[in-house]
């Protein structure tokens, strides 16, 4: 059986990690929002996920309880700013549910939650360079079964749960300016079908999961957040942006 590399990604950081793992140890890459299985078809399950508000994205949060409890699970969490115990929070969640968790790895990737501030390009370059070294070490550890479970530490669970329950409100802050060409890319990129194009107007509903795929990947930079008309956007430079959200099998 193949390894199952399950990922969630709005701007490509997790997909890049997943592709590097596939190249190193082989496996099938599957986009979590489209995956309806429980991992039983795989030899080992590797979850690659960003850290959202010191916790996990909604799709990852909902995936974990349905995983086959007999399968070994490895989790790689990537964060932009601070992890603040997100690894231990994930560990507690998995243990509570009875997931056969073998290891959790943390690694920093470029910050993409940048709706109201700008990350300098030199800093992004530095983070990506350091991430390569960290990812090489993680891949080596997985190959050699050098697993690690985080020890007990302070988490930001209360803040995570509060923000988790309010993510749907994020899209209320989005506006669309006259640069919009009604291409529909924001509609197709949204993992929860929260965006529609009605009579030539982009509309946001109440199911946002804060992935910011629409914001960062709009080709016209037409989506603004709370009227901050920032021009900088981010997608991982080491992948084809059109691959985000796709599966890679075989």
Backbone bond lengths (Angstrom), bond angles and torsions (degrees), N, CA, C in turn:
res aa  C-N    CA-C-N  psi(-1)  N-CA   C-N-CA  omega(-1)  CA-C   N-CA-C  phi
1 X - - - 1.463 - - 1.522 110.28 -
2 X 1.295 115.59 151.45 1.466 121.27 179.65 1.517 110.67 -84.04
3 X 1.314 115.09 161.29 1.459 120.02 169.28 1.525 108.45 -75.14
4 X 1.318 116.63 144.26 1.446 121.47 175.29 1.517 109.38 -102.52
5 X 1.329 117.26 115.47 1.466 122.01 179.83 1.515 106.90 -106.32
6 X 1.310 116.46 100.13 1.459 122.40 -174.62 1.516 108.69 -100.58
7 X 1.329 116.61 127.95 1.459 118.62 -174.47 1.523 111.86 -132.99
8 X 1.324 113.78 153.27 1.465 120.65 168.53 1.516 107.27 -125.06
9 X 1.341 116.15 133.91 1.460 119.37 -175.00 1.516 110.04 -157.77
10 X 1.335 116.15 133.53 1.450 120.94 174.25 1.508 112.42 -102.38
11 X 1.345 115.70 -31.04 1.463 120.09 -176.41 1.522 113.52 -125.81
12 X 1.319 117.89 5.48 1.454 120.71 170.58 1.509 117.97 104.44
13 X 1.329 119.05 -8.87 1.464 119.61 -179.06 1.524 111.81 -60.97
14 X 1.316 116.51 -48.86 1.468 119.88 -178.85 1.521 111.54 -68.36
15 X 1.325 117.19 -35.15 1.459 119.47 177.99 1.526 110.25 -64.50
16 X 1.315 116.80 -40.20 1.461 119.41 178.57 1.528 110.66 -60.33
17 X 1.322 116.96 -45.26 1.469 121.10 177.82 1.520 110.17 -60.58
18 X 1.330 116.42 -44.59 1.462 120.93 -179.53 1.527 111.42 -60.69
19 X 1.333 116.53 -41.35 1.462 119.65 179.72 1.529 111.72 -66.55
20 X 1.319 116.39 -39.03 1.464 119.54 177.83 1.529 110.16 -63.04
21 X 1.319 116.79 -40.16 1.464 120.29 179.21 1.521 110.50 -66.08
22 X 1.313 116.79 -43.54 1.468 120.78 178.17 1.530 111.09 -58.94
23 X 1.326 116.72 -42.39 1.463 120.63 179.46 1.527 111.62 -63.58
24 X 1.341 116.09 -32.60 1.461 120.77 -174.53 1.528 113.46 -86.21
25 X 1.337 116.83 -39.81 1.472 118.81 -173.82 1.527 113.21 -126.82
26 X 1.315 117.08 0.29 1.462 124.61 -179.84 1.533 111.51 70.07
27 X 1.299 115.48 164.35 1.455 120.97 -179.06 1.516 111.38 144.32
28 X 1.317 115.02 174.22 1.456 122.18 177.60 1.524 109.48 -102.20
29 X 1.327 116.85 128.73 1.460 122.07 177.29 1.520 108.88 -94.38
30 X 1.330 116.34 126.60 1.461 121.30 -179.14 1.521 110.07 -130.79
31 X 1.333 115.50 137.22 1.463 122.26 179.36 1.522 108.61 -81.06
32 X 1.311 117.23 118.70 1.461 122.34 -171.14 1.530 113.55 -54.79
33 X 1.342 121.22 -43.31 1.466 118.96 -179.58 1.530 114.22 -59.16
34 X 1.328 117.40 -23.17 1.468 120.66 -179.67 1.518 112.86 -99.57
35 X 1.323 117.32 -3.82 1.462 121.09 -174.66 1.527 110.08 -92.37
36 X 1.323 116.41 124.73 1.469 120.99 -176.76 1.524 113.07 -110.54
37 X 1.343 116.55 0.37 1.458 119.68 -177.41 1.519 113.42 -84.64
38 X 1.349 114.91 -172.18 1.469 120.46 179.16 1.524 112.96 -120.80
39 X 1.342 116.19 9.32 1.452 120.44 177.71 1.511 114.93 86.13
40 X 1.326 117.97 -0.48 1.464 120.21 -175.79 1.523 112.41 -67.03
41 X 1.329 117.17 -18.65 1.465 120.11 -179.07 1.527 112.51 -81.70
42 X 1.339 116.86 -3.24 1.456 120.25 -176.08 1.524 112.21 -108.11
43 X 1.312 114.97 155.24 1.458 120.87 174.47 1.523 110.02 -71.96
44 X 1.326 115.94 -42.04 1.462 122.94 -178.57 1.525 107.53 -145.97
45 X 1.328 116.58 146.91 1.461 121.52 -179.80 1.528 108.94 -110.05
46 X 1.317 115.93 123.28 1.463 121.79 176.23 1.521 107.65 -116.55
47 X 1.317 116.48 117.83 1.464 121.41 -179.64 1.526 108.55 -103.01
48 X 1.318 115.95 126.67 1.466 121.68 177.05 1.524 107.35 -114.51
49 X 1.312 115.69 119.01 1.462 119.43 -171.46 1.527 111.80 -142.98
50 X 1.319 117.10 145.46 1.464 118.95 170.15 1.524 110.40 -75.85
51 X 1.303 115.84 165.62 1.463 122.29 171.82 1.526 107.31 -99.18
52 X 1.317 116.02 123.29 1.458 121.83 176.90 1.516 108.75 -113.02
53 X 1.312 115.66 118.14 1.465 120.51 176.23 1.524 111.55 51.53
54 X 1.345 115.67 45.82 1.465 123.90 176.27 1.529 112.76 67.80
55 X 1.326 116.10 18.92 1.461 120.67 178.38 1.514 110.84 -143.73
56 X 1.315 116.16 -140.60 1.458 120.56 -174.81 1.519 111.20 -123.36
57 X 1.329 118.39 151.25 1.460 121.08 175.26 1.525 111.53 -61.76
58 X 1.297 116.10 156.92 1.464 121.43 -177.37 1.524 112.21 -56.45
59 X 1.323 117.15 -42.30 1.463 119.34 -177.70 1.526 111.78 -65.16
60 X 1.322 117.60 -36.58 1.466 120.64 177.95 1.523 109.97 -71.10
61 X 1.317 115.81 -41.68 1.465 121.94 178.44 1.528 110.75 -56.18
62 X 1.332 115.88 -37.88 1.465 120.35 -177.68 1.527 112.55 -86.22
63 X 1.332 117.55 -22.13 1.461 120.60 178.24 1.522 112.17 -71.54
64 X 1.311 117.06 -45.32 1.458 121.72 -170.14 1.534 113.95 -55.10
65 X 1.334 120.82 -43.56 1.465 119.08 -179.21 1.522 114.86 -62.85
66 X 1.318 117.64 -22.34 1.470 117.94 -177.55 1.534 113.20 -96.16
67 X 1.326 117.86 1.80 1.458 120.08 -179.98 1.525 111.72 -67.63
68 X 1.313 115.67 144.76 1.460 122.90 175.55 1.526 108.33 -58.44
69 X 1.320 116.87 120.82 1.464 121.42 -174.86 1.527 113.40 -70.73
70 X 1.341 117.28 -11.58 1.458 120.17 179.90 1.531 112.58 -90.24
71 X 1.291 116.98 -13.59 1.459 120.38 -176.11 1.529 111.35 -87.21
72 X 1.332 115.74 140.71 1.456 120.47 175.27 1.527 109.41 -70.19
73 X 1.322 115.79 134.61 1.461 121.23 -177.51 1.525 109.32 -121.22
74 X 1.315 115.57 130.33 1.471 123.26 173.97 1.523 107.19 -119.93
75 X 1.325 117.19 136.49 1.456 121.05 -178.03 1.527 109.91 -123.52
76 X 1.314 115.52 132.43 1.463 121.95 173.64 1.515 107.48 -116.32
77 X 1.331 116.36 117.68 1.458 122.19 179.35 1.527 109.10 -106.31
78 X 1.320 116.92 127.77 1.460 119.45 174.68 1.523 109.45 -113.90
79 X 1.320 115.04 139.64 1.463 120.87 -175.16 1.510 109.90 -131.73
80 X 1.344 115.92 156.00 1.450 120.57 -179.42 1.509 112.88 -95.93
81 X 1.320 116.42 -55.80 1.456 120.30 -177.60 1.513 112.64 -93.74
82 X 1.337 116.36 -80.96 1.464 122.37 179.82 1.523 109.42 -131.80
83 X 1.326 116.16 142.09 1.463 120.71 178.56 1.526 111.06 -84.98
84 X 1.335 117.02 -36.97 1.473 122.65 175.28 1.525 113.34 49.21
85 X 1.332 115.72 50.18 1.460 119.96 175.30 1.513 114.73 78.80
86 X 1.337 117.90 16.75 1.463 120.35 179.98 1.521 111.71 -62.00
87 X 1.331 116.84 -30.59 1.459 119.81 179.15 1.519 111.44 -68.38
88 X 1.339 117.03 -42.02 1.457 119.25 179.38 1.528 111.19 -70.72
89 X 1.329 116.37 -34.88 1.468 120.04 176.53 1.522 110.19 -63.02
90 X 1.332 116.43 -42.05 1.460 120.75 176.40 1.520 110.73 -63.75
91 X 1.326 116.30 -41.73 1.462 121.14 179.37 1.524 110.84 -60.01
92 X 1.325 116.72 -47.45 1.468 120.82 178.69 1.523 111.50 -59.08
93 X 1.308 115.62 -41.72 1.467 121.04 -179.12 1.523 110.67 -63.03
94 X 1.330 116.29 -45.43 1.461 120.73 179.87 1.528 111.61 -64.94
95 X 1.314 116.36 -43.70 1.463 120.36 -179.17 1.529 111.26 -64.12
96 X 1.308 116.10 -38.96 1.469 121.05 -179.84 1.517 110.71 -62.56
97 X 1.317 116.34 -37.50 1.459 121.47 -177.46 1.520 111.53 -83.16
98 X 1.316 117.15 -21.79 1.455 120.87 179.37 1.515 113.83 95.25
99 X 1.331 116.97 20.64 1.458 121.04 176.73 1.526 109.51 -69.46
100 X 1.327 116.58 142.68 1.462 122.37 -179.07 1.528 109.66 -80.99
101 X 1.323 115.77 67.12 1.460 122.21 -175.29 1.523 110.86 -74.93
102 X 1.330 115.53 126.63 1.458 121.52 179.15 1.521 112.49 -100.77
103 X 1.333 116.41 -37.12 1.462 118.49 -174.18 1.519 110.82 -163.13
104 X 1.338 115.05 149.99 1.462 122.11 170.83 1.526 107.63 -129.43
105 X 1.325 114.92 128.70 1.458 120.94 177.24 1.526 109.09 -116.37
106 X 1.314 116.15 139.67 1.452 122.56 175.26 1.519 109.82 -108.71
107 X 1.318 117.43 141.49 1.457 120.70 172.58 1.519 109.80 -151.35
108 X 1.323 114.75 145.04 1.464 120.04 179.55 1.517 110.47 -87.73
109 X 1.325 113.93 137.77 1.463 122.10 173.86 1.529 107.31 -130.21
110 X 1.336 118.35 169.79 1.466 118.96 -178.96 1.525 112.86 -58.82
111 X 1.313 115.76 139.51 1.461 122.73 177.51 1.527 109.78 -65.21
112 X 1.337 116.50 131.73 1.459 119.06 177.26 1.530 113.14 -121.30
113 X 1.330 116.02 0.37 1.464 118.41 177.37 1.533 107.72 -88.34
114 X 1.328 113.98 69.71 1.463 120.42 -167.85 1.528 112.15 -118.60
115 X 1.305 116.99 40.48 1.462 119.95 -178.37 1.523 112.56 -70.05
116 X 1.334 116.54 -24.73 1.471 119.27 -176.41 1.524 113.57 -124.33
117 X 1.338 117.50 2.72 1.462 119.63 177.63 1.520 109.06 -147.20
118 X 1.313 116.44 165.85 1.456 122.42 -176.74 1.523 110.22 -116.65
119 X 1.328 115.87 134.77 1.459 121.64 174.82 1.529 107.86 -97.17
120 X 1.352 118.29 124.41 1.466 120.41 -179.47 1.527 112.03 -58.22
121 X 1.318 116.14 142.20 1.464 120.73 -177.32 1.529 111.96 -62.40
122 X 1.334 117.08 -34.80 1.462 118.35 179.93 1.524 110.74 -65.25
123 X 1.344 116.05 -31.89 1.461 119.58 179.47 1.529 110.40 -71.63
124 X 1.328 116.43 -39.26 1.461 120.14 176.59 1.528 110.15 -60.18
125 X 1.327 116.41 -44.13 1.462 121.32 179.10 1.523 111.26 -60.68
126 X 1.329 115.93 -42.61 1.467 120.59 179.82 1.524 111.16 -64.64
127 X 1.317 116.62 -44.08 1.467 120.60 -179.36 1.530 110.53 -63.14
128 X 1.319 116.82 -42.90 1.464 120.14 179.49 1.522 111.27 -63.19
129 X 1.315 116.91 -39.18 1.467 120.78 178.63 1.520 111.09 -63.95
130 X 1.320 116.98 -45.02 1.464 121.11 178.94 1.528 111.05 -67.51
131 X 1.331 115.74 -33.03 1.463 119.97 -179.42 1.520 111.26 -64.04
132 X 1.329 116.90 -33.46 1.465 119.99 178.98 1.520 110.77 -60.50
133 X 1.325 116.78 -43.84 1.465 121.05 -179.88 1.531 110.49 -65.23
134 X 1.318 115.62 -43.33 1.464 119.97 -179.82 1.524 110.59 -64.61
135 X 1.324 116.72 -41.73 1.462 119.95 -179.03 1.522 111.36 -67.70
136 X 1.320 117.09 -37.27 1.469 120.09 175.23 1.526 110.63 -58.15
137 X 1.327 116.46 -42.10 1.469 121.19 179.92 1.523 110.62 -67.18
138 X 1.324 117.82 -41.66 1.467 121.10 179.66 1.529 110.14 -62.90
139 X 1.322 116.80 -45.14 1.458 120.57 -180.00 1.525 110.89 -61.70
140 X 1.320 116.58 -42.13 1.467 120.60 177.61 1.521 110.67 -62.16
141 X 1.320 117.00 -42.40 1.461 120.55 178.98 1.527 111.39 -63.37
142 X 1.330 117.03 -40.17 1.462 119.85 178.67 1.526 110.11 -65.07
143 X 1.326 116.91 -43.27 1.464 120.51 178.33 1.520 111.51 -59.02
144 X 1.334 115.99 -39.15 1.462 120.66 -175.83 1.523 113.08 -95.52
145 X 1.328 116.41 7.46 1.477 122.10 -178.89 1.522 111.96 55.58
146 X 1.334 116.20 37.27 1.466 121.20 175.11 1.531 108.19 -89.01
147 X 1.303 114.46 81.62 1.449 119.88 -172.03 1.526 111.70 -91.37
148 X 1.322 115.14 155.48 1.466 119.92 179.72 1.517 110.33 -144.91
149 X 1.311 114.72 134.29 1.464 121.95 175.59 1.528 107.27 -109.37
150 X 1.322 118.79 129.58 1.470 119.99 -176.90 1.519 112.03 -64.12
151 X 1.316 115.80 140.98 1.460 120.63 176.18 1.522 109.15 -77.73
152 X 1.296 115.19 164.17 1.458 120.34 -177.03 1.528 110.54 -59.07
153 X 1.316 115.30 132.57 1.451 120.47 178.47 1.522 109.09 -150.65
154 X 1.301 115.99 166.32 1.455 120.65 178.49 1.516 109.90 -68.46
155 X 1.325 116.14 134.15 1.454 120.97 177.99 1.532 109.31 -117.56
156 X 1.313 115.08 172.32 1.466 122.00 176.10 1.527 109.03 -108.47
157 X 1.339 115.79 43.59 1.457 120.82 -173.28 1.526 111.94 -58.51
158 X 1.323 117.20 -43.46 1.464 119.87 -177.76 1.524 110.88 -60.94
159 X 1.334 116.75 -43.21 1.461 120.38 179.10 1.525 110.68 -67.56
160 X 1.332 116.20 -41.11 1.462 119.91 178.65 1.525 111.06 -58.92
161 X 1.326 117.09 -49.62 1.460 120.71 -177.64 1.527 111.64 -64.09
162 X 1.325 116.36 -36.95 1.463 120.03 177.95 1.524 110.28 -65.17
163 X 1.332 116.31 -48.93 1.460 119.66 -179.45 1.526 111.71 -67.85
164 X 1.326 115.92 -37.49 1.463 121.51 178.45 1.529 110.49 -55.58
165 X 1.315 115.77 -42.42 1.467 120.16 -177.99 1.522 113.08 -76.15
166 X 1.339 116.22 -10.50 1.466 120.01 -177.43 1.525 113.96 -115.50
167 X 1.338 117.61 4.54 1.455 119.39 -178.04 1.517 112.24 -59.07
168 X 1.329 116.81 -32.61 1.455 119.68 -177.35 1.524 111.76 -58.74
169 X 1.336 116.42 -21.52 1.463 120.42 -178.46 1.527 112.60 -78.90
170 X 1.333 117.43 -15.69 1.455 120.03 -174.53 1.526 112.19 -56.67
171 X 1.309 116.14 -43.41 1.460 119.69 -176.15 1.528 112.34 -64.42
172 X 1.316 116.94 -18.01 1.468 119.34 177.43 1.523 110.91 -63.93
173 X 1.342 116.48 -20.82 1.455 120.37 179.55 1.517 113.78 -88.03
174 X 1.340 117.23 -5.41 1.459 120.60 -178.89 1.526 111.32 -82.62
175 X 1.317 115.16 138.89 1.458 121.78 170.48 1.522 107.80 -130.54
176 X 1.309 116.19 158.65 1.462 121.24 -178.63 1.522 108.71 -121.32
177 X 1.324 116.42 125.14 1.467 119.73 -176.50 1.533 111.70 -93.01
178 X 1.307 115.14 -174.15 1.464 120.77 -174.46 1.521 114.18 -72.01
179 X 1.326 117.34 -5.97 1.468 119.71 175.91 1.524 112.50 -71.29
180 X 1.333 115.92 -17.27 1.467 120.97 -177.00 1.531 110.44 -60.12
181 X 1.341 116.68 131.55 1.465 122.11 178.51 1.534 111.13 -111.03
182 X 1.333 116.29 14.36 1.468 122.03 178.95 1.536 112.14 54.35
183 X 1.341 116.20 41.34 1.467 120.17 -179.05 1.522 112.30 -74.51
184 X 1.324 116.74 -21.66 1.455 120.82 178.44 1.518 114.78 82.57
185 X 1.320 117.35 6.68 1.461 119.53 -178.24 1.524 111.62 -65.69
186 X 1.322 117.53 -37.99 1.466 120.03 177.95 1.523 111.02 -61.82
187 X 1.346 116.17 -35.52 1.460 121.03 178.98 1.522 110.53 -65.19
188 X 1.322 116.73 -48.37 1.462 120.62 -176.91 1.521 113.11 -72.95
189 X 1.337 118.00 -25.88 1.465 120.87 -179.21 1.517 113.65 -82.56
190 X 1.315 118.22 -18.13 1.467 120.54 -176.92 1.524 110.19 -71.53
191 X 1.336 118.66 123.72 1.471 120.94 -176.15 1.523 114.21 -76.57
192 X 1.322 117.55 -6.21 1.473 119.99 -179.11 1.526 112.04 -124.79
193 X 1.323 117.07 15.02 1.469 121.07 179.09 1.532 111.81 53.78
194 X 1.328 115.03 42.01 1.464 119.93 -177.52 1.531 112.59 -87.83
195 X 1.329 116.87 -6.31 1.454 120.97 -174.32 1.521 109.58 -120.31
196 X 1.304 116.23 137.49 1.466 121.30 177.73 1.516 109.57 -132.94
197 X 1.302 114.94 158.88 1.461 122.06 177.58 1.521 106.73 -117.65
198 X 1.314 115.21 103.02 1.464 121.13 -173.58 1.529 109.97 -115.41
199 X 1.324 115.58 115.24 1.470 121.63 179.79 1.530 111.15 53.69
200 X 1.330 115.36 41.58 1.453 120.10 177.63 1.512 115.13 79.15
201 X 1.331 117.37 9.13 1.459 121.40 -178.87 1.525 109.87 -120.99
202 X 1.345 115.44 132.32 1.462 120.46 178.42 1.528 109.30 -78.63
203 X 1.330 115.93 128.93 1.462 121.51 -179.29 1.528 109.55 -122.34
204 X 1.337 115.87 138.52 1.459 122.00 177.72 1.531 109.37 -109.92
205 X 1.335 116.15 132.11 1.465 121.27 179.72 1.528 110.64 -96.67
206 X 1.330 116.99 -152.97 1.467 121.50 -171.63 1.526 113.97 -114.27
207 X 1.337 117.14 32.35 1.469 119.43 -178.28 1.523 112.66 -122.95
208 X 1.309 117.95 20.90 1.470 121.82 -177.68 1.530 110.81 -58.42
209 X 1.350 115.94 138.74 1.469 120.79 177.61 1.530 111.13 -114.97
210 X 1.326 116.96 14.76 1.464 123.11 171.53 1.527 114.15 64.96
211 X 1.326 118.11 30.42 1.466 119.69 179.19 1.520 111.99 -82.26
212 X 1.334 116.98 -20.38 1.466 124.06 178.00 1.527 113.62 64.20
213 X 1.333 117.44 19.81 1.469 119.97 176.63 1.518 110.94 -60.97
214 X 1.309 117.31 -40.41 1.464 120.23 -178.98 1.520 110.75 -65.35
215 X 1.300 116.36 -42.53 1.461 122.39 -176.15 1.528 111.67 -66.08
216 X 1.323 116.39 -50.77 1.461 120.20 -174.54 1.523 113.39 -77.75
217 X 1.327 117.56 -26.72 1.459 119.11 -170.82 1.528 113.71 -106.26
218 X 1.313 116.82 7.78 1.463 120.16 173.46 1.528 108.93 -66.01
219 X 1.330 119.52 121.26 1.472 120.31 -175.57 1.528 113.56 -66.57
220 X 1.324 117.60 -19.29 1.462 121.60 -178.78 1.532 112.78 -102.85
221 X 1.350 115.76 0.39 1.468 120.09 -175.04 1.528 110.53 51.35
222 X 1.317 114.73 41.86 1.464 120.85 -173.47 1.523 113.18 -88.82
223 X 1.341 116.97 -12.11 1.463 120.05 -178.50 1.523 109.36 -95.15
224 X 1.302 115.73 125.66 1.462 121.88 178.08 1.528 108.75 -116.36
225 X 1.319 115.56 155.62 1.459 120.63 177.67 1.523 109.41 -114.26
226 X 1.313 115.78 119.68 1.463 122.95 -178.59 1.530 111.04 49.26
227 X 1.332 114.08 41.55 1.467 122.81 174.88 1.527 114.39 64.06
228 X 1.346 116.45 18.46 1.468 119.48 171.14 1.533 107.00 -82.84
229 X 1.312 117.01 105.12 1.458 120.71 -176.58 1.527 111.51 -85.27
230 X 1.326 115.15 60.18 1.457 120.80 179.51 1.533 109.81 -76.22
231 X 1.315 115.73 142.76 1.458 120.02 -178.67 1.526 112.70 -98.60
232 X 1.334 117.38 -22.21 1.455 118.50 -178.37 1.525 110.38 -75.63
233 X 1.315 115.21 137.35 1.457 122.87 176.37 1.527 107.26 -133.93
234 X 1.340 116.23 165.60 1.464 118.58 -177.51 1.520 110.88 -135.88
235 X 1.320 116.39 131.49 1.458 123.87 159.22 1.524 106.02 -136.44
236 X 1.313 116.26 150.16 1.459 119.45 -177.47 1.530 109.52 -59.83
237 X 1.328 118.00 124.28 1.463 121.32 -174.03 1.522 114.39 -71.85
238 X 1.323 117.10 -10.23 1.461 120.28 -175.69 1.528 113.34 -94.77
239 X 1.317 116.72 4.76 1.464 119.66 178.08 1.518 109.75 -130.66
240 X 1.311 115.85 163.58 1.459 122.28 172.16 1.525 107.68 -80.14
241 X 1.313 116.99 119.45 1.467 120.76 -176.03 1.523 112.17 -55.02
242 X 1.318 117.57 -32.82 1.460 121.28 -179.35 1.525 112.49 -68.14
243 X 1.342 117.98 -14.79 1.472 121.23 179.99 1.526 112.72 -81.29
244 X 1.335 117.55 -16.46 1.469 119.70 -178.16 1.523 109.69 -63.57
245 X 1.314 115.58 126.29 1.460 120.22 -178.05 1.516 114.15 95.76
246 X 1.334 116.58 -0.90 1.459 120.29 179.76 1.518 111.06 -97.87
247 X 1.336 115.59 162.45 1.455 122.89 173.08 1.538 108.29 -99.28
248 X 1.330 115.39 151.90 1.470 121.07 176.33 1.516 107.41 -134.11
249 X 1.306 115.33 101.81 1.462 121.64 -171.62 1.532 110.36 -112.92
250 X 1.319 114.27 136.16 1.458 119.62 176.99 1.512 112.97 93.99
